[in-house]
Amino acid sequence: MYVLWIFESSCQYSPTMNEVDVWMESKDRPVFTLTLRTTLGRRDNMALRMNASTFVGLSLLSLTWKAAWAKVEVNMEDRVEVFLGDTAQITCMFTVSDSHDDVILQWYMITKTNVRSRIYYGDRNVQVVDRDGQFTDKISVNGMGKSSEVVLTIRDVALEDELEFICQVNGLSAGNMEGRTMLKVFASPDRPNIEGVHSGISVSKNNPSKIGSCEAKNGYPRPNITWYRDQSPLQNTPGEVSVVTLVTKESSGLYTVQSDLHLNVVKEDKDSFFYCEVSYLVPGGTKMTETNKINITVHYPTTSLDVWVESPKGRVKEGDTVEVHCRANGNPQPPFTFMHNMQELESELNVLVLKDVMRLSSGDITCTSLDLDTHEETVGHTELFVDYLDQAVLIPKDTHVMAQGEELMATCNALSSLPTHTEWFKKGEHFAEGHTLTLKDAVFDMAGTYVCVVKVPSLEGLETSGSLHVHVQGPPEIKESTDTVLEEVTDKFLNLSCHARGYPTPVITWSSSDESQILKEVSHRQTENGVLSVVSVKVTSDVTANCNASNVHGTDSFLFSIKAIVQTTSSAPSTTEGSGVIIAVIIICILLLAILGSVLYFLYKKGKIPCGRSGKQDLTKPSKDSTMVEINNDNTEEAVLLGVNGDKKPPSDQGDKYMDVQK
């Protein structure tokens, strides 16, 4: 069946192929419709009507209707999904009983206002993309006229391209058929962000309080936001959970979704974490993205107080600075009031500081808090105990005098709240342990200062000490010197030391065998068990000096013998200096001779020193009036023998390799 439309008009208007649509109303009955799309002016339209334009449709029908119609089949996907900005391909597969050369294919779109609009026309002669349309510069059709599969390609897909597309196939005798595909466009939102409230949230509020806000920007279609608390989703629950969602469509067509969570918080929420899950559609499925987790500050009332000594750690001793802390189990921490032994004390930053505590500081410390909302008081307690150690008590105390051969028993004790340990020291070295010190058969070596140190082993730093000075009575005893005979050069000074032990402290006097000699005392000091005296003596001749020590119990003396050395002038340094020069000269000569011998030996080994015909000529006895010259027998060079006057001699005269030249 063929249909021919003839257009006649007196306004001389001829429509183009792009302005005419032809389709069959129904495949069951041969009724055809022609649509003319034109942009004639008002005057031309009037002329078209006034001149009674006539469309004469001459239908050339086949003489005999066939029993069955030829068929066209079109298959298309229900939907094609693509990301914003990507390229979309919509495939139209068809079968037709006619030849592909007789097929007319047209692509249409259904606009947002549900208007059918053609975007492409193609047959065996022409393929045209409709002008001035939405897809004029961004579509192409492949496969037209070559196969039964035609692909519509849409480049740089935009949001407004999310439309339904129709592929209509017209056969010459088989009729027409069309298929439809919906193009879906997707845009993944930006990474979502979450922000929690910065202020504290009270559990005593009656209505849900805002917890935080979650936002997902620039998504298409609209993203969905779900709130979670510790991996449990939160749904709207009257009086407990409220999720408020605000959707904004940007000028770009993308969606921004903001979700606010309101919640009736409980004390346990202080340890909970909140976050958002954003779900959004993508080609072929759904994706989800989670935000960071946030924690909120929950305010809840105080029900108990914890009071403790923060510093020092462990036991407290006298003299320490004590810090007492108080902490409530509520949030925020309420203001505290401290009471110590029924006396209110000031605190800073909820910390009580007790400086230089004594044993009387021991006792009960009370911390009291006041809830500003309920005006209820909460009380907490702790017990402070201060350990102590009194001063050491020595018996006998301070100083004790004992006779030689006597026995002394001294004790050292200190009152303490803890067990103690006592040690005795003499001259900084450990001497004995225990509270009792026993000295038997007293001698001068036992005299001195004994220090007892009392410590509390279980508490470092808690210790005390006392001193006992012991004197042993007896006549003086001079500590003999190892050098009784001393030598010194005349006119030089010599120091003599004399150490005498005894109690009472001996008196030391000095005397000299030379009455004109003056012994000047340069040092005199008390020692632990006696006295030490030092004198200076100018040596002029042999002399003796006597140290005499005495007290009420007796005397003792010690004699120093001094030998004077007379210094004489000697030329030894000059002789020594001259000897050194001579030795240096001898060494240099020996080195020169060694070097010369080495050079001569080297030249001899190289053959540079002749030894006559036999090679055994005595080199130490050369001819007095001759000079030895080496003549080379090299065939390539002329060897000559030069005389004293510089005359050349012919080679014939050079019989021997070595010859004498007379001076």
Secondary structure as UniProt FT lines:
FT   STRAND          2..8
FT   TURN            10..11
FT   HELIX           17..19
FT   STRAND          20..26
FT   TURN            27..28
FT   STRAND          29..36
FT   HELIX           42..50
FT   TURN            51..52
FT   STRAND          54..60
FT   STRAND          72..76
FT   STRAND          79..83
FT   TURN            84..85
FT   STRAND          88..96
FT   HELIX           100..102
FT   STRAND          104..110
FT   TURN            112..113
FT   STRAND          116..122
FT   STRAND          127..129
FT   TURN            131..132
FT   TURN            134..138
FT   STRAND          139..142
FT   TURN            144..146
FT   STRAND          149..154
FT   HELIX           159..161
FT   STRAND          164..171
FT   TURN            172..174
FT   STRAND          175..187
FT   STRAND          193..196
FT   STRAND          201..202
FT   TURN            203..204
FT   STRAND          209..220
FT   STRAND          224..229
FT   TURN            230..231
FT   STRAND          232..234
FT   TURN            238..240
FT   STRAND          241..249
FT   TURN            251..252
FT   STRAND          255..263
FT   HELIX           267..271
FT   STRAND          274..282
FT   TURN            283..284
FT   STRAND          285..290
FT   STRAND          298..300
FT   STRAND          305..311
FT   STRAND          316..317
FT   TURN            318..319
FT   STRAND          322..328
FT   STRAND          336..340
FT   TURN            341..342
FT   STRAND          343..345
FT   TURN            349..350
FT   STRAND          351..354
FT   HELIX           359..361
FT   STRAND          363..370
FT   TURN            372..374
FT   STRAND          377..384
FT   STRAND          386..387
FT   STRAND          393..395
FT   STRAND          398..403
FT   TURN            404..405
FT   STRAND          408..413
FT   STRAND          421..426
FT   TURN            427..428
FT   STRAND          429..433
FT   STRAND          436..439
FT   HELIX           444..446
FT   STRAND          448..455
FT   TURN            457..458
FT   TURN            460..461
FT   STRAND          463..479
FT   STRAND          485..489
FT   TURN            490..491
FT   STRAND          493..503
FT   STRAND          507..512
FT   TURN            515..516
FT   STRAND          520..526
FT   STRAND          530..538
FT   STRAND          543..551
FT   TURN            552..553
FT   STRAND          554..565
FT   HELIX           572..606
FT   TURN            612..615
FT   TURN            619..620
FT   TURN            624..625
FT   STRAND          626..630
FT   TURN            635..636
FT   TURN            644..645
FT   HELIX           651..653
FT   STRAND          658..662
//
